[in-house]
Amino acid sequence: MKNYYSVNGFISSSVEDREELLDILLQASRDLEEVEDCLIYSIGIDEEDVTKVYIYEVWRNEQAHKNSLQLEAIQKLVERAKPIIKGIKDFPSLTIKGGKGIN
């Protein structure tokens, strides 16, 4: 049985900046399309709380996630997002054992 590494949580911004934050994270998902070790990079919002953008990621392993943070495209997006980020909440990282969408 394979074990995969997951990251999940949310990033908050002001109400006025949430759409920009959402755009930045959706661009990150597009930039990660060709990263083989990134299995899932899902971005979502809560219609009731217009200050948060939720992220759910599944990686082949923790090192693959760490490596992605060094990609130039991702570093540029992080720098672009920093001024509008009000907070980050990470939920516990999980060891993914399987399920639909995970080979």
C-alpha positions as CSV (number, residue, x, y, z in Angstrom):
1,M,0.0,0.0,0.0
2,K,1.3,3.4,-0.9
3,N,1.4,6.4,1.4
4,Y,1.0,9.9,0.1
5,Y,1.5,13.2,1.9
6,S,-1.3,15.8,2.1
7,V,-1.4,19.4,3.0
8,N,-4.7,21.1,3.8
9,G,-5.9,24.3,5.4
10,F,-6.9,27.8,4.5
11,I,-5.3,31.2,3.8
12,S,-7.3,34.3,4.8
13,S,-7.3,37.8,3.4
14,S,-9.5,40.8,3.6
15,V,-12.8,40.6,1.9
16,E,-11.6,42.9,-0.8
17,D,-8.5,40.8,-1.5
18,R,-10.0,37.3,-1.5
19,E,-10.6,37.2,-5.3
20,E,-6.9,38.1,-5.9
21,L,-5.8,35.5,-3.5
22,L,-8.1,32.9,-5.2
23,D,-6.6,33.9,-8.6
24,I,-3.0,33.5,-7.2
25,L,-3.8,30.0,-5.8
26,L,-5.6,28.9,-9.0
27,Q,-2.5,30.0,-11.0
28,A,-0.4,27.9,-8.7
29,S,-2.6,24.9,-9.5
30,R,-2.0,25.5,-13.2
31,D,1.7,25.9,-12.6
32,L,1.7,22.5,-10.8
33,E,-0.1,20.7,-13.6
34,E,3.2,19.4,-15.0
35,V,4.7,18.5,-11.6
36,E,4.4,14.7,-11.6
37,D,4.7,14.3,-7.8
38,C,1.7,16.6,-7.2
39,L,-1.4,14.4,-7.4
40,I,-4.0,16.8,-6.2
41,Y,-3.9,20.6,-5.8
42,S,-7.5,21.7,-5.1
43,I,-8.6,25.2,-4.3
44,G,-12.0,26.1,-2.8
45,I,-14.0,28.8,-1.1
46,D,-16.7,29.0,1.6
47,E,-19.6,31.1,0.3
48,E,-20.4,32.1,3.9
49,D,-16.9,33.2,4.9
50,V,-15.6,35.5,2.2
51,T,-12.1,36.0,3.7
52,K,-10.8,32.4,3.3
53,V,-9.5,30.3,0.4
54,Y,-9.1,26.6,1.2
55,I,-6.3,24.4,-0.1
56,Y,-6.1,20.6,-0.3
57,E,-3.0,19.0,-1.7
58,V,-1.8,15.4,-2.2
59,W,1.8,14.7,-3.0
60,R,3.8,11.5,-3.5
61,N,5.8,12.4,-0.4
62,E,6.6,15.3,1.9
63,Q,9.9,16.0,0.1
64,A,8.0,16.5,-3.2
65,H,5.9,19.2,-1.5
66,K,9.0,20.9,-0.1
67,N,10.6,20.8,-3.5
68,S,7.6,22.5,-5.1
69,L,8.0,25.5,-2.8
70,Q,11.4,26.0,-4.5
71,L,10.0,26.3,-8.0
72,E,10.5,29.8,-9.5
73,A,6.9,30.1,-10.6
74,I,5.6,29.2,-7.1
75,Q,8.1,31.5,-5.4
76,K,6.8,34.4,-7.5
77,L,3.2,33.6,-6.6
78,V,4.1,33.4,-2.9
79,E,5.8,36.9,-3.1
80,R,2.7,38.2,-4.9
81,A,0.4,36.8,-2.2
82,K,2.3,37.9,0.9
83,P,1.0,41.4,1.1
84,I,-2.6,40.3,1.1
85,I,-2.4,37.3,3.4
86,K,-3.9,38.0,6.8
87,G,-3.5,34.5,8.2
88,I,-2.8,30.8,7.5
89,K,-4.3,27.9,9.2
90,D,-2.9,24.4,8.5
91,F,-4.9,21.4,9.5
92,P,-3.0,18.2,10.4
93,S,-1.1,16.7,7.5
94,L,-2.5,13.3,6.7
95,T,-1.0,10.2,5.3
96,I,-3.3,9.3,2.5
97,K,-3.8,5.6,2.1
98,G,-6.0,5.6,-1.1
99,G,-9.3,6.6,-2.5
100,K,-10.8,7.9,-5.7
101,G,-8.3,10.0,-7.6
102,I,-5.4,8.4,-5.9
103,N,-3.7,5.6,-7.8
